[in-house]
Amino acid sequence: MSGWLEVEMIKPKCPRDPDALGESVLIWPRNPQGDEHSGVDGHAYYGRRATGKPAFYKHGAEIHGVTHWMPMPKGPNAKVTGDSPAFMAKRPC
């Protein structure tokens, strides 16, 4: 599964344990509620944290208005070498 998925069509897996963080996902719109708890960076969890029912959450608060979600992409598998940007960023000026 990859790409943006409509919430109305399919939802992320939801852990049964209410204390689990849930599935880490990207959400759209990134800031559906317009406040600091609603995933300004587009990251949220899908689980049962605050209310016990499956929903999108950020900082323990339920997020409303999410229309699409996407599984978190895999991280880069790059090797850090002497001339790579990651290596150069660690060098002192």
PADREN-55967 format. One record per atom (N, C-alpha, C): residue number from 1; residue in one letter; atom name; x, y, z. Coordinates in steps of 0.2 Angstrom, whole numbers, plus 5000, padded with zeros to 4 digits. Atoms other than C-alpha are relative to their C-alpha. Example, Ala and Ser with C-alpha at 12.3 -4.5 7.8 and 13.67 -1.06 7.14 Angstrom:
> 1|A|N|5004|4994|5000
> 1|A|CA|5062|4978|5039
> 1|A|C|5004|5006|5000
> 2|S|N|4996|4994|4999
> 2|S|CA|5068|4995|5036
> 2|S|C|4996|5005|5003
//
This chain:
> 1|M|N|5004|4994|5000
> 1|M|CA|5000|5000|5000
> 1|M|C|5004|5006|5000
> 2|S|N|4996|4994|5000
> 2|S|CA|5007|5017|4995
> 2|S|C|4996|5005|4997
> 3|G|N|5004|4994|5002
> 3|G|CA|5001|5034|4991
> 3|G|C|4995|5002|5005
> 4|W|N|5005|4997|4996
> 4|W|CA|4987|5044|4998
> 4|W|C|4994|4996|5000
> 5|L|N|5006|5004|5000
> 5|L|CA|4971|5034|5003
> 5|L|C|4995|5004|5004
> 6|E|N|5006|4996|4998
> 6|E|CA|4954|5041|5006
> 6|E|C|4998|4997|5007
> 7|V|N|5002|5003|4993
> 7|V|CA|4949|5039|5025
> 7|V|C|4993|4996|4999
> 8|E|N|5007|5003|5001
> 8|E|CA|4931|5035|5019
> 8|E|C|5001|4993|4997
> 9|M|N|4999|5006|5003
> 9|M|CA|4938|5020|5009
> 9|M|C|5004|4995|5004
> 10|I|N|4996|5005|4996
> 10|I|CA|4951|5012|5020
> 10|I|C|5003|5004|5006
> 11|K|N|4997|4997|4994
> 11|K|CA|4958|5016|5037
> 11|K|C|5006|4996|5002
> 12|P|N|4994|5003|4998
> 12|P|CA|4975|5012|5045
> 12|P|C|4998|4994|5005
> 13|K|N|5001|5005|4995
> 13|K|CA|4977|4996|5056
> 13|K|C|5000|5003|5006
> 14|C|N|5001|4997|4994
> 14|C|CA|4971|5000|5073
> 14|C|C|5002|4995|5006
> 15|P|N|4998|5005|4995
> 15|P|CA|4980|4991|5088
> 15|P|C|4994|5000|5005
> 16|R|N|5006|5001|4995
> 16|R|CA|4967|4984|5101
> 16|R|C|5002|5003|5006
> 17|D|N|4998|4997|4993
> 17|D|CA|4977|4990|5116
> 17|D|C|4999|5007|5000
> 18|P|N|5002|4993|5000
> 18|P|CA|4970|5007|5120
> 18|P|C|5006|5004|5003
> 19|D|N|4994|4996|4998
> 19|D|CA|4987|5012|5128
> 19|D|C|5006|5000|4995
> 20|A|N|4995|5000|5005
> 20|A|CA|4997|5009|5112
> 20|A|C|4999|5006|4996
> 21|L|N|5000|4994|5003
> 21|L|CA|5002|5024|5102
> 21|L|C|4995|4999|4993
> 22|G|N|5004|5001|5006
> 22|G|CA|4994|5017|5086
> 22|G|C|5005|5000|4994
> 23|E|N|4997|5000|5006
> 23|E|CA|4999|5017|5068
> 23|E|C|5003|5007|4998
> 24|S|N|4997|4994|5002
> 24|S|CA|5011|5031|5063
> 24|S|C|4999|5001|4993
> 25|V|N|5002|4999|5007
> 25|V|CA|5004|5039|5047
> 25|V|C|5001|5008|4999
> 26|L|N|5001|4993|5002
> 26|L|CA|5004|5055|5037
> 26|L|C|4993|5002|4999
> 27|I|N|5007|4998|5001
> 27|I|CA|4988|5065|5036
> 27|I|C|4999|5006|4995
> 28|W|N|5002|4994|5004
> 28|W|CA|4979|5077|5024
> 28|W|C|4993|5002|5001
> 29|P|N|4995|4994|5000
> 29|P|CA|4975|5091|5026
> 29|P|C|5005|4999|5006
> 30|R|N|4995|5000|4995
> 30|R|CA|4991|5093|5037
> 30|R|C|4997|5003|5007
> 31|N|N|5002|4996|4994
> 31|N|CA|4982|5105|5049
> 31|N|C|4992|5001|5000
> 32|P|N|5007|4999|5001
> 32|P|CA|4963|5101|5048
> 32|P|C|4996|5004|5005
> 33|Q|N|5004|4997|4995
> 33|Q|CA|4958|5109|5064
> 33|Q|C|5003|5007|5001
> 34|G|N|4997|4994|4999
> 34|G|CA|4970|5124|5063
> 34|G|C|5002|5002|5007
> 35|D|N|4997|4999|4994
> 35|D|CA|4977|5122|5080
> 35|D|C|5007|4996|5001
> 36|E|N|4993|5003|5000
> 36|E|CA|4994|5116|5087
> 36|E|C|4999|4992|5002
> 37|H|N|5001|5008|4999
> 37|H|CA|4987|5098|5091
> 37|H|C|4998|4996|4994
> 38|S|N|5003|5004|5005
> 38|S|CA|4981|5094|5074
> 38|S|C|5005|4998|4994
> 39|G|N|4996|5003|5005
> 39|G|CA|4997|5088|5065
> 39|G|C|5003|5005|4995
> 40|V|N|4997|4995|5005
> 40|V|CA|5005|5104|5057
> 40|V|C|5005|4997|4996
> 41|D|N|4995|5003|5004
> 41|D|CA|5019|5093|5051
> 41|D|C|4997|4995|4996
> 42|G|N|5003|5005|5004
> 42|G|CA|5007|5081|5043
> 42|G|C|5000|4993|5003
> 43|H|N|4999|5006|4997
> 43|H|CA|5011|5067|5055
> 43|H|C|4995|4999|5006
> 44|A|N|5005|5002|4994
> 44|A|CA|4998|5058|5067
> 44|A|C|5001|4993|5001
> 45|Y|N|5001|5007|4999
> 45|Y|CA|4994|5042|5074
> 45|Y|C|4993|4998|5000
> 46|Y|N|5006|5002|5001
> 46|Y|CA|4979|5031|5071
> 46|Y|C|4999|4994|5005
> 47|G|N|5001|5004|4994
> 47|G|CA|4973|5022|5087
> 47|G|C|4994|5001|5004
> 48|R|N|5005|4999|4995
> 48|R|CA|4962|5022|5102
> 48|R|C|5001|5004|5006
> 49|R|N|4997|4997|4995
> 49|R|CA|4971|5034|5113
> 49|R|C|4995|5003|5005
> 50|A|N|5004|4996|4996
> 50|A|CA|4959|5047|5120
> 50|A|C|4993|4997|5002
> 51|T|N|5007|5002|4999
> 51|T|CA|4941|5040|5118
> 51|T|C|4999|4992|5000
> 52|G|N|5001|5007|5000
> 52|G|CA|4944|5021|5116
> 52|G|C|4997|4998|4993
> 53|K|N|5002|5002|5006
> 53|K|CA|4937|5022|5098
> 53|K|C|5006|5002|4995
> 54|P|N|4995|4999|5005
> 54|P|CA|4948|5021|5082
> 54|P|C|5000|5007|4997
> 55|A|N|5000|4993|5002
> 55|A|CA|4953|5039|5077
> 55|A|C|5007|5002|4999
> 56|F|N|4993|4997|5001
> 56|F|CA|4968|5050|5071
> 56|F|C|5001|5004|5006
> 57|Y|N|4998|4996|4994
> 57|Y|CA|4977|5058|5086
> 57|Y|C|5007|5003|4999
> 58|K|N|4994|4996|5000
> 58|K|CA|4991|5070|5089
> 58|K|C|5001|5003|5007
> 59|H|N|4999|4998|4993
> 59|H|CA|4998|5073|5106
> 59|H|C|4994|4998|5005
> 60|G|N|5006|5003|4996
> 60|G|CA|4984|5063|5114
> 60|G|C|4993|5003|4998
> 61|A|N|5006|4997|5002
> 61|A|CA|4971|5074|5106
> 61|A|C|4997|4997|4993
> 62|E|N|5003|5003|5006
> 62|E|CA|4959|5067|5093
> 62|E|C|5000|5006|4994
> 63|I|N|4999|4995|5006
> 63|I|CA|4961|5076|5075
> 63|I|C|4993|4998|4996
> 64|H|N|5006|5001|5005
> 64|H|CA|4945|5079|5065
> 64|H|C|5001|5003|4994
> 65|G|N|5000|4997|5007
> 65|G|CA|4943|5083|5047
> 65|G|C|5006|4997|4996
> 66|V|N|4996|5004|5004
> 66|V|CA|4956|5071|5040
> 66|V|C|4997|4997|4994
> 67|T|N|5003|5003|5006
> 67|T|CA|4952|5066|5022
> 67|T|C|5004|4995|4997
> 68|H|N|4995|5005|5003
> 68|H|CA|4967|5056|5017
> 68|H|C|5005|4999|5005
> 69|W|N|4994|5002|4996
> 69|W|CA|4981|5047|5025
> 69|W|C|5005|4996|4996
> 70|M|N|4995|5004|5003
> 70|M|CA|4997|5038|5020
> 70|M|C|5004|4997|5005
> 71|P|N|4995|5003|4995
> 71|P|CA|5008|5025|5028
> 71|P|C|5007|5004|5000
> 72|M|N|4993|4996|4999
> 72|M|CA|5025|5033|5034
> 72|M|C|5004|4997|4995
> 73|P|N|4995|5003|5005
> 73|P|CA|5038|5031|5020
> 73|P|C|5006|4997|5004
> 74|K|N|4994|5002|4997
> 74|K|CA|5053|5021|5024
> 74|K|C|5006|5005|5000
> 75|G|N|4995|4995|4999
> 75|G|CA|5068|5031|5029
> 75|G|C|5006|4998|4994
> 76|P|N|4995|5001|5005
> 76|P|CA|5083|5033|5017
> 76|P|C|5005|4994|5002
> 77|N|N|4995|5005|4999
> 77|N|CA|5096|5019|5015
> 77|N|C|5006|5002|4997
> 78|A|N|4994|4997|5003
> 78|A|CA|5110|5030|5011
> 78|A|C|5006|4999|5004
> 79|K|N|4994|5000|4996
> 79|K|CA|5128|5027|5016
> 79|K|C|5003|5007|5001
> 80|V|N|4996|4994|4999
> 80|V|CA|5137|5042|5024
> 80|V|C|5007|5000|4998
> 81|T|N|4993|5000|5002
> 81|T|CA|5153|5046|5015
> 81|T|C|5003|5007|5001
> 82|G|N|4996|4993|4999
> 82|G|CA|5166|5060|5016
> 82|G|C|4997|5005|4996
> 83|D|N|5002|4994|5004
> 83|D|CA|5158|5070|5002
> 83|D|C|4992|5000|5000
> 84|S|N|5008|4999|5000
> 84|S|CA|5139|5067|5006
> 84|S|C|4998|5006|5004
> 85|P|N|5003|4994|4996
> 85|P|CA|5128|5081|5013
> 85|P|C|5000|4999|5007
> 86|A|N|5000|5001|4993
> 86|A|CA|5126|5072|5029
> 86|A|C|5006|5000|5004
> 87|F|N|4994|5000|4997
> 87|F|CA|5144|5070|5032
> 87|F|C|5003|5008|5001
> 88|M|N|4997|4993|5000
> 88|M|CA|5148|5088|5027
> 88|M|C|4996|5005|5005
> 89|A|N|5004|4996|4995
> 89|A|CA|5134|5095|5039
> 89|A|C|5003|4999|5007
> 90|K|N|4997|5001|4993
> 90|K|CA|5143|5087|5054
> 90|K|C|5007|5003|5000
> 91|R|N|4993|4997|5000
> 91|R|CA|5160|5095|5049
> 91|R|C|5000|5007|5003
> 92|P|N|4999|4994|4998
> 92|P|CA|5165|5110|5059
> 92|P|C|5002|5005|4995
> 93|C|N|4999|4994|5005
> 93|C|CA|5166|5127|5049
> 93|C|C|5007|5002|5001
//
